Amino acid sequence: MTIQKRWIQPGVLWGVVLGGLVACAMIASPPEGLIAKNDHAALATWYDKEAAHLRQHAKEMMVMAEEYRKNPGPSTRGVVSPKIDFLQHCEGLVGMYTKAAEEADLLAKGHRDMLK
């Protein structure tokens, strides 16, 4: 096994995975200015956009999970530890992003209801 296959490729893969985890932790909250103004129309729009972004992230994770499903191998399971299952990880993120998008939809609806 070459040094590239043994160390470099897994290192790059982990860099991508960790970058994705950092991005997950940085889901935005609505701008304070909109909250302070009680601008429910703008808040509803903001939550609609946030839901769309979250659905896009879920779609990207679905694509990644499908790639792992099509090409199982050393990069799918246990690059650093046999306890890590990348397919399961991607599917879990799909669920979290989808649930967050549904919650953003409910918040948008709530703000639209406040306009009535």
One Martini backbone bead per residue (centre of mass of N, CA, C, O) as a GRO file, in nm:
protein
  116
    1MET     BB    1   0.096   0.037   0.023
    2THR     BB    2   0.073   0.353  -0.018
    3ILE     BB    3   0.105   0.656   0.126
    4GLN     BB    4  -0.139   0.781  -0.010
    5LYS     BB    5  -0.352   0.563   0.072
    6ARG     BB    6  -0.288   0.561   0.385
    7TRP     BB    7  -0.280   0.900   0.444
    8ILE     BB    8  -0.382   1.120   0.242
    9GLN     BB    9  -0.671   1.040   0.167
   10PRO     BB   10  -0.785   1.028   0.458
   11GLY     BB   11  -0.709   1.321   0.528
   12VAL     BB   12  -0.890   1.457   0.319
   13LEU     BB   13  -1.154   1.331   0.406
   14TRP     BB   14  -1.150   1.446   0.698
   15GLY     BB   15  -1.151   1.740   0.614
   16VAL     BB   16  -1.432   1.731   0.488
   17VAL     BB   17  -1.591   1.625   0.729
   18LEU     BB   18  -1.512   1.851   0.931
   19GLY     BB   19  -1.620   2.083   0.760
   20GLY     BB   20  -1.915   1.986   0.771
   21LEU     BB   21  -1.947   2.001   1.081
   22VAL     BB   22  -1.897   2.303   1.105
   23ALA     BB   23  -2.131   2.390   0.924
   24CYS     BB   24  -2.356   2.270   1.102
   25ALA     BB   25  -2.286   2.464   1.354
   26MET     BB   26  -2.364   2.734   1.148
   27ILE     BB   27  -2.653   2.788   1.187
   28ALA     BB   28  -2.853   3.034   1.151
   29SER     BB   29  -2.988   3.332   1.270
   30PRO     BB   30  -3.180   3.576   1.290
   31PRO     BB   31  -3.184   3.893   1.255
   32GLU     BB   32  -3.208   4.127   1.501
   33GLY     BB   33  -3.350   4.356   1.345
   34LEU     BB   34  -3.611   4.197   1.281
   35ILE     BB   35  -3.689   4.141   1.572
   36ALA     BB   36  -3.694   4.434   1.682
   37LYS     BB   37  -3.920   4.522   1.453
   38ASN     BB   38  -4.132   4.302   1.397
   39ASP     BB   39  -4.067   4.163   1.104
   40HIS     BB   40  -4.260   3.918   0.986
   41ALA     BB   41  -4.216   3.912   0.682
   42ALA     BB   42  -3.905   3.889   0.690
   43LEU     BB   43  -3.893   3.639   0.871
   44ALA     BB   44  -4.044   3.450   0.684
   45THR     BB   45  -3.843   3.475   0.453
   46TRP     BB   46  -3.595   3.381   0.608
   47TYR     BB   47  -3.707   3.096   0.679
   48ASP     BB   48  -3.750   3.004   0.390
   49LYS     BB   49  -3.450   3.020   0.309
   50GLU     BB   50  -3.344   2.830   0.528
   51ALA     BB   51  -3.504   2.583   0.436
   52ALA     BB   52  -3.371   2.566   0.157
   53HIS     BB   53  -3.082   2.525   0.258
   54LEU     BB   54  -3.138   2.267   0.421
   55ARG     BB   55  -3.237   2.100   0.178
   56GLN     BB   56  -2.973   2.117   0.024
   57HIS     BB   57  -2.803   1.969   0.233
   58ALA     BB   58  -2.968   1.710   0.226
   59LYS     BB   59  -2.915   1.649  -0.073
   60GLU     BB   60  -2.606   1.628  -0.050
   61MET     BB   61  -2.612   1.390   0.155
   62MET     BB   62  -2.760   1.193  -0.033
   63VAL     BB   63  -2.542   1.182  -0.246
   64MET     BB   64  -2.318   1.082  -0.060
   65ALA     BB   65  -2.461   0.823   0.030
   66GLU     BB   66  -2.484   0.702  -0.254
   67GLU     BB   67  -2.182   0.679  -0.301
   68TYR     BB   68  -2.128   0.487  -0.064
   69ARG     BB   69  -2.323   0.268  -0.168
   70LYS     BB   70  -2.178   0.219  -0.448
   71ASN     BB   71  -1.871   0.260  -0.289
   72PRO     BB   72  -1.764   0.045  -0.110
   73GLY     BB   73  -1.514   0.069   0.154
   74PRO     BB   74  -1.263   0.215   0.321
   75SER     BB   75  -1.422   0.500   0.305
   76THR     BB   76  -1.689   0.398   0.454
   77ARG     BB   77  -1.516   0.219   0.669
   78GLY     BB   78  -1.265   0.291   0.882
   79VAL     BB   79  -1.031   0.504   0.847
   80VAL     BB   80  -0.986   0.540   1.173
   81SER     BB   81  -1.251   0.371   1.253
   82PRO     BB   82  -1.473   0.102   1.279
   83LYS     BB   83  -1.711   0.297   1.406
   84ILE     BB   84  -1.730   0.437   1.131
   85ASP     BB   85  -2.028   0.536   0.939
   86PHE     BB   86  -2.083   0.721   0.664
   87LEU     BB   87  -2.363   0.646   0.575
   88GLN     BB   88  -2.502   0.693   0.848
   89HIS     BB   89  -2.411   0.984   0.879
   90CYS     BB   90  -2.553   1.101   0.629
   91GLU     BB   91  -2.840   1.009   0.707
   92GLY     BB   92  -2.849   1.173   0.969
   93LEU     BB   93  -2.817   1.453   0.834
   94VAL     BB   94  -3.067   1.441   0.667
   95GLY     BB   95  -3.262   1.435   0.908
   96MET     BB   96  -3.172   1.700   1.042
   97TYR     BB   97  -3.218   1.891   0.801
   98THR     BB   98  -3.516   1.823   0.760
   99LYS     BB   99  -3.616   1.904   1.040
  100ALA     BB  100  -3.514   2.197   1.029
  101ALA     BB  101  -3.686   2.276   0.782
  102GLU     BB  102  -3.960   2.225   0.916
  103GLU     BB  103  -3.918   2.434   1.142
  104ALA     BB  104  -3.882   2.677   0.955
  105ASP     BB  105  -4.163   2.657   0.831
  106LEU     BB  106  -4.317   2.703   1.098
  107LEU     BB  107  -4.196   2.983   1.156
  108ALA     BB  108  -4.295   3.118   0.900
  109LYS     BB  109  -4.594   3.068   0.952
  110GLY     BB  110  -4.608   3.219   1.220
  111HIS     BB  111  -4.533   3.498   1.099
  112ARG     BB  112  -4.767   3.509   0.898
  113ASP     BB  113  -4.993   3.490   1.115
  114MET     BB  114  -4.913   3.770   1.254
  115LEU     BB  115  -5.024   3.946   1.002
  116LYS     BB  116  -5.347   3.893   1.049
   0.00000   0.00000   0.00000
